[in-house]
Amino acid sequence: MLGVVGDSATGKTTLTAGIAKILGKDRVTTICTDDYHKFDRVERKELPFTPLHPDCNYMEIIEQHLKLLADGEPILKPIYNHKFGTLDRPVLVTPEEYMVVEGLFGFYSKPMRDCFDVKVFLDPPEDVRRAWKIKRDVGKRNYTEEQVDADLAKREPESEAYIRPQRAHADIVVRFYPPGPDLDVDASHYNVKLVLRPTLPHPYLAEIASATRTAKYEPIRFSLARDRGQPVDVLEIDGTVPDEVAASAEQIIWEKMHKDGKLDANAIGLFAEGDQQRVSGPLGLTQLLIVFQLQSARAGFEFS
C-alpha cells in the first residue's frame, strides 16, 4: 500500500499514474483522499476554513477506509467532482494487489500512517507549485489566474499548519525543480532531489552513483545528509541526465527487484503533457525507486 501526500498541484496524480502503468493498471487500485471533503465548493464559500483544514474533511472516515483497504476489504468511497466542485454519488472500491492512495491527507494521523508500506511526500518549491496550479486550475477547473492566486493566499496558513507537517512522516521526500530560475522549461528536464529516510532500505544507491559517474560529470549524485536533524540518504538526478546514463541506473534497480513478469519496463518515465506523451529520466528513476519498495513490501507479505 503506497501513500502519496502533498499540497495541491504538487504532481501527485502524475507520479501515481506512472507507477500504476509500470505495475499494470489491472493490478492497482487508486483512490484520492480529497474525495472526503465534507462540503461542496458553494458551501465552502461561507466557511472560515478551506479544504486544507481537517474540519473540512471526514478524517475519521479516511482512517476507517484506509484500514479496511489495508485489510483487503472493499469500501464505499465518496466522490468530490473537482471540475464542478460538487459531491457526487459514492462508488464501490475493491483493492487489487497494489493500493495507491494520494491526496492532501494521508499521513495526518498515526492510524492513517500505519496503513502504508511506503509513504511518499511531494515537496516542489512554492514558485513551481504555483505555476503548476495555475496551469491545471485554469485549464481544467474553470478558474482564472487571479482566482488561483487568491485561493493560494487563503490556503497558505492551513498548508503551513496541516499539510507540510506530514512531510516528517514520509519514507521518501520528492522534490522536482527546474535547472535554473526560469520556470518555463521542458518538464522532462526537471531535476529531482530525493530524501530517503532509513525507514526503508535502499541497497542500490552507492552502486548507481558509482556506475553513472564520469571524470567530468556526475549526473546522479548520492550523499549522506541530515534532514531536520535526522540522518538521511540524498539522491540527486539532473534533468539533463543522458538517456543511456538513466537507463543504466534503472537497470541496476531493475536487477535488484523481485522477478515479476507483469511489470512494464516500457512505461518507466512516461508522463502526459496535454495530448502528448513525454519521457523523463529523473521521473522514471523516481518511479522505479518507489516500485522497488512496493515490490519488496509485497514480496515480504507473500513469503513471511
C-alpha positions in Angstrom: 0.0 0.0 0.0 1.5 3.3 -1.2 0.6 6.7 0.2 1.5 9.8 -1.8 0.8 13.1 0.0 1.4 16.7 -0.9 -0.2 20.1 -1.2 -2.5 21.0 -4.1 -0.7 20.7 -7.6 2.5 19.1 -6.4 2.4 16.3 -9.1 0.7 13.5 -7.0 -1.5 12.3 -9.9 1.3 12.4 -12.4 3.6 10.3 -10.2 0.9 7.8 -9.2 -0.4 7.3 -12.7 3.1 6.4 -13.9 3.6 4.0 -11.1 0.3 2.3 -11.9 1.4 1.9 -15.5 4.6 0.2 -14.5 2.9 -2.2 -12.1 0.0 -2.8 -14.5 -3.2 -0.9 -14.2 -5.3 -4.0 -13.7 -3.2 -4.8 -10.6 -3.6 -1.4 -9.0 -6.5 0.4 -7.2 -6.0 4.1 -6.8 -8.1 6.5 -4.6 -7.8 10.1 -3.6 -8.4 11.3 0.0 -9.6 14.7 -1.4 -12.8 12.9 -2.2 -13.6 13.0 1.6 -14.4 16.7 1.6 -17.5 17.5 3.8 -18.6 20.5 1.8 -19.1 21.3 -1.9 -17.5 24.4 -3.4 -20.6 26.6 -2.9 -20.9 25.7 0.7 -17.2 26.3 1.4 -17.6 30.0 0.4 -19.5 30.5 3.7 -17.0 28.7 5.9 -14.0 30.1 7.8 -11.6 27.4 6.6 -10.5 25.7 3.3 -10.3 22.1 2.1 -6.8 22.0 3.7 -8.3 22.1 7.2 -9.1 18.8 8.9 -12.6 20.1 9.8 -13.4 20.4 6.1 -12.8 16.6 5.7 -14.2 13.4 7.1 -10.9 12.4 8.8 -12.3 9.6 10.8 -13.8 8.0 7.7 -10.5 8.3 5.9 -8.9 6.4 8.8 -11.6 3.8 8.7 -11.5 3.3 4.9 -7.7 3.1 4.8 -7.7 0.4 7.4 -10.3 -1.6 5.5 -8.4 -1.3 2.3 -5.1 -2.3 4.0 -7.0 -5.4 5.2 -8.2 -6.2 1.6 -11.8 -5.1 2.3 -13.9 -3.0 -0.1 -15.2 0.4 0.7 -18.0 2.7 -0.5 -15.9 5.8 -1.3 -17.3 9.3 -1.7 -16.6 11.3 -4.8 -15.7 15.0 -5.0 -16.0 16.4 -8.5 -13.0 18.8 -8.9 -14.2 20.3 -12.2 -17.6 21.4 -10.8 -16.9 21.4 -7.1 -19.8 19.1 -6.3 -20.2 16.0 -4.1 -21.2 13.1 -6.4 -22.6 9.7 -5.9 -20.1 7.3 -4.0 -18.5 4.3 -5.7 -17.6 0.8 -4.6 -13.8 0.4 -4.4 -12.2 -3.1 -4.1 -8.4 -3.2 -3.5 -6.2 -5.1 -6.0 -2.7 -6.4 -5.5 -1.4 -2.8 -5.0 -3.2 0.0 -3.4 -2.2 3.6 -4.2 -3.6 6.5 -2.1 -3.0 10.1 -3.0 -4.2 13.4 -1.6 -3.8 16.2 0.9 -4.3 14.0 3.9 -2.8 10.5 4.2 -0.2 10.8 6.9 -2.1 13.2 9.2 -2.8 10.7 12.0 -0.9 7.6 13.2 -3.8 5.2 12.3 -3.6 6.5 8.7 0.2 6.2 8.5 0.2 2.7 9.9 -1.8 1.5 6.9 1.0 2.2 4.4 4.1 0.2 3.4 5.6 3.1 1.5 5.0 6.8 2.3 6.0 9.5 -0.2 5.7 13.2 0.2 5.9 15.6 -2.8 7.7 18.9 -2.0 8.3 21.1 -5.0 9.4 24.7 -4.5 6.5 27.0 -4.0 7.0 29.0 -7.2 7.0 25.8 -9.1 3.8 24.6 -7.4 2.1 28.0 -8.1 2.9 27.6 -11.8 1.6 24.0 -11.9 -1.6 25.0 -10.0 -2.3 27.9 -12.4 -1.8 25.7 -15.4 -4.1 23.0 -14.0 -6.8 25.0 -12.4 -7.2 27.5 -15.3 -7.0 24.7 -18.0 -9.1 22.1 -16.3 -11.1 23.5 -13.4 -12.6 26.8 -14.8 -10.6 29.2 -12.6 -8.9 32.4 -13.6 -5.3 33.1 -12.7 -6.4 35.8 -10.2 -8.7 33.3 -8.5 -5.9 30.8 -8.2 -3.6 33.3 -6.6 -6.3 34.4 -4.2 -7.0 30.8 -3.3 -3.3 30.1 -2.7 -3.1 33.1 -0.3 -6.2 32.0 1.5 -4.9 28.4 1.9 -1.4 29.3 2.9 -1.9 29.3 6.7 -3.6 25.9 6.6 -0.9 24.5 4.2 1.7 25.5 6.8 -0.4 24.1 9.7 -1.7 20.8 8.4 -0.2 19.7 5.0 3.5 20.4 5.2 4.0 18.8 8.7 3.1 15.5 7.1 6.4 15.6 5.3 8.1 14.5 8.5 6.3 11.1 8.3 7.3 10.2 4.8 9.9 7.5 3.9 10.7 9.3 0.7 10.5 13.1 0.0 10.5 14.0 -3.7 11.3 17.5 -4.9 11.2 18.2 -8.7 12.6 21.6 -9.7 13.8 23.4 -12.8 17.6 23.5 -13.5 17.6 27.4 -13.3 15.4 30.4 -12.4 13.3 30.1 -15.5 10.1 28.1 -14.7 9.1 27.8 -18.3 11.3 24.9 -19.2 10.8 21.5 -20.7 9.1 19.5 -17.9 11.1 16.4 -19.0 14.3 18.2 -18.0 13.3 19.0 -14.4 15.9 18.0 -11.8 14.8 15.8 -8.8 16.1 15.6 -5.3 15.1 12.5 -3.2 15.4 12.5 0.6 15.5 8.8 1.5 14.9 8.1 5.2 16.3 4.9 6.8 12.7 3.7 7.5 13.2 1.8 4.2 16.3 0.0 2.8 17.9 1.4 -0.3 20.5 -1.1 -1.4 21.3 0.4 -4.8 22.3 4.0 -4.0 26.1 3.7 -3.9 26.2 1.4 -6.9 24.1 3.8 -9.0 26.3 6.8 -8.1 29.4 4.8 -8.9 28.2 3.3 -12.2 27.0 6.7 -13.6 30.0 8.9 -12.5 32.5 10.1 -15.1 35.7 12.2 -14.7 33.9 15.3 -15.9 30.2 14.9 -15.0 28.2 13.4 -12.2 24.5 13.5 -13.3 23.4 11.3 -10.5 24.8 12.1 -7.0 24.4 10.2 -3.8 25.3 11.7 -0.4 24.7 11.4 3.3 22.9 14.3 4.9 20.6 15.5 7.7 17.0 16.4 7.1 15.6 18.4 10.0 18.2 17.0 12.3 17.8 13.3 11.3 20.3 11.3 9.2 19.1 10.6 5.6 20.4 9.5 2.2 20.0 12.0 -0.6 19.9 11.1 -4.3 20.0 14.0 -6.8 19.3 13.5 -10.5 20.0 16.1 -13.2 17.2 16.8 -15.6 19.7 16.6 -18.4 20.9 13.2 -17.4 21.8 11.4 -20.7 19.3 8.6 -21.7 22.0 5.9 -21.6 23.0 7.0 -18.0 19.4 7.0 -16.8 18.9 3.6 -18.4 22.0 2.1 -16.7 20.7 3.4 -13.3 17.3 2.0 -14.0 18.9 -1.4 -14.9 20.7 -1.5 -11.5 17.4 -1.1 -9.7 15.5 -3.4 -12.0 18.0 -6.3 -11.4 17.6 -5.9 -7.6 13.8 -6.2 -7.8 11.8 -9.4 -7.3 11.2 -11.1 -10.5 7.8 -10.1 -11.8 6.9 -10.6 -15.5 3.9 -8.3 -15.2 6.0 -5.1 -14.7 6.0 -2.9 -17.8 9.6 -1.5 -18.3 8.4 0.5 -21.3 6.2 2.7 -19.0 9.1 3.9 -16.9 9.4 7.7 -17.0 6.3 8.3 -19.1 4.0 11.3 -18.3 1.2 13.1 -20.1 1.6 16.8 -21.0 -1.6 17.9 -22.7 -2.3 15.4 -25.5 1.4 14.5 -25.7 3.2 11.6 -24.0 6.6 12.6 -22.7 9.6 10.8 -21.1 11.7 12.0 -18.2 14.8 10.2 -16.9 14.5 11.7 -13.3 10.8 10.9 -13.2 11.5 7.3 -14.4 14.1 6.7 -11.7 11.9 8.2 -9.0 9.0 5.9 -10.1 11.3 2.9 -10.2 12.7 3.5 -6.7 9.1 3.6 -5.4 8.1 0.5 -7.4 11.1 -1.3 -5.9 9.9 -0.5 -2.4 6.3 -1.6 -3.2 7.6 -4.9 -4.7 9.8 -5.5 -1.7 6.8 -5.0 0.6 4.6 -7.3 -1.5 7.2 -10.0 -1.5 7.7 -9.8 2.2 4.0 -10.1 2.7 3.7 -13.1 0.4 6.6 -15.0 1.8 6.5 -14.1 5.5 
